[in-house]
């Protein structure tokens, strides 16, 4: 549980660090958009933050901080597929960023948990529609709780594996990190979840 709390704080800390470093960006328009996005992020207005960061990417897609912050904004907004692409873009720019790998690991893990519990935006919309259609409640158990499909479970496995890979890359890049043993233990917890997936992953 301690690691989970740390991970949430870690995302916020990394965002602050990344936004702070935008002062080094040469393009003033990109810097201004990033700073405005940071203000929106601090207010929890992820849609406007994403809009500013996408405009910043359009101006200069080679800025690591922009791509990273966009990935964090997408993650906070639970736009996981877009977050994956933004993290990949950030890592393509700066492949030795341990922070990007850590945050990406958190995102994949959250995506897997949400997908298994039926908490993604797409699943919630589908469930809302099924509640209005008595003849089409295929994704609900008899008690009304979410029932993941086989396809959902395969994706959950994929995202847990991607999370593990990203955590391992973080450890590779930050071998002397103070939290290395905690992260390693968490990786083992995720491996155990994968082994029991389909029976009890909550």
N, C-alpha and C positions, 0 to 999 in steps of 0.2 A: 504493500500500500504506500509505503514511504517513497518508493521509486516512482509510482504513478504521480503523486503530488509533485515530486521533483521534476518530472517530465513536463507537466503543465507549466510550472514556473520557468522551466528551461526555455520553452517556446517563447514565452513573453520576454525573457531576458535576451534571447538571441535576436528577437525582433528589434528591441531597443538598441542593441549593439549594431545591427545592420543598418538601421535608420541613421544612427549617429555617424556612421562612416560615410554617408552620402555627401557629407561636406567635402569629401575628396573628389567628388565627381566633377569633371571639367565642364560638361554641358549643363549650363545653369537651368535650362528648362527641365531637364531630367531631374536635377537636384530639387527643384521647386515642386515638381509633381510627387517625388518620393516623400518630401517633407510633409506635403499636404496629405498624402496617403497615410503617413504615420499618425497625423492628428485624427483622421477618421478611424484608424485602427484603435487608438486609445479610447475613443468614444464607443467602440463596438459597432461602428457603421462600416461593415465589411464590403457592402456593395459599392459604396463610393470609394473606398480604399482600392478595391479591385479595378474600378474604372480609371482612377488616376494612374495606377501602376501599369495597366495595359497601355495607356497613352504613353507612359514613360518607355515601355518596351518598344512601342512603335517608333519612337524617336531614336532609341539606341538599344538594341537587343543584347549588346555585349556587356552590359553592366551587371555584375554578379548580385549586388545588393538589391537591385530592382527585381530580378528574377526570384531571388530568395524571398524577399518580402511578399511578392505576388503569391508564391507557394504557401507562405504562412497565412496570408489573407484568405486564399482559397480553402485552406485547411480549417481555419476558424469558421468559415462560412459553410463548411461541410460539402464543398464542391470538390470531392476527392479526386475524380478523374482529371480535372483541370490542375489540381495540386500536384498530381504525379508528374504531369508534363512540365510544370514550372520548376519542380525540384530537379528533374532531369536536365532542364535547360541551365539551371544554376550550376549543377555539378559539371556540365559540359564546359562551362566557363572556368570553374575553379574546382578541379577534381580532388584537391587535397583539403577541402573544407569539411572538417570533422563535424562542425555544427550542422551543416546541411544534411549530412548522413544521419545524424541523431534525430533531427526534426523530421526527416523523411521516415525514419523508423517509427516514430510516434504516430505520424499520419497513417501509415499502413496499418499499424496496430489498431488505431481508432476506427479506421475504415472496416477492418475485419470484424471488430466487435459490433459496430453499428449494423453491418450487413447481416450478421448472424441473428441480431435481436430485432431486425426489421425496422431499424431507426434511420435508414438513409432517406433522403428526400423523396427519391423515386418510390421506395417501398411504402412510405407513409401515404403518398398520393394514391398508390394502388390500393392500399388498405381502406382509405377513405372512400374510394369508389366502390369497393366491394361491400362496405357497410351499407351502401345504398342499393345493393343488388343482392337480394336474398338467395338467388340461384347461382351466385358466382363467388363463393367464399373459399376459394382454393388455397389461399395463403394464410388461413386462420385455423387454429386448433379448435376443438369443440368448446373450450372455455373462452374463446375469443382472442387468445394470445397468438402472436406471430408464429408461423410454421415455415422455417426456411426450406426452400426447394433444394434438390440435389445440385442444381446449378449454383445456387447461393452458397452451399457448403463447399463446393469446389473453388469458388472465388475466395471464400474465407480462408481456405488452406493456402491458396496462392498469396494472399495478402499477408498472412502470418509468416510465410516463408520469406516474402520480400522484406518484412519488418526485421526478421532475424538477420538476413543478409546485410541490411543497412546498419543494424546495431553492431554486427561483426566488423563492418568497414569502419565504423566509428572507433571501435577498440583498436583496430589496426593503425589508424591515424593518430589515436590518442592513447597509446599504450601506457603512459604514465599518469593518466587521468585519475583523480581521487575517487571517482565513482566507478572505476573499471570493474571492481569485484561485484558491485551492485548490478551493473549492466550485464555482466556475465551470468549472474544468478537469474536475472530476468530473462535472458535468452533461454536458459534451461526451463523456466516456467512456460515460456511460449512453446518450446518443444514438447513439453508435457501436454499442453492444450491441444497441439496438433495430433498427438497420439490418441487423445480421448475425444477428438472432435466428432460430433454426431451423437454422442451419448451424454456428455455433460461438459460444456465449455463455459458455463456461467460462473 
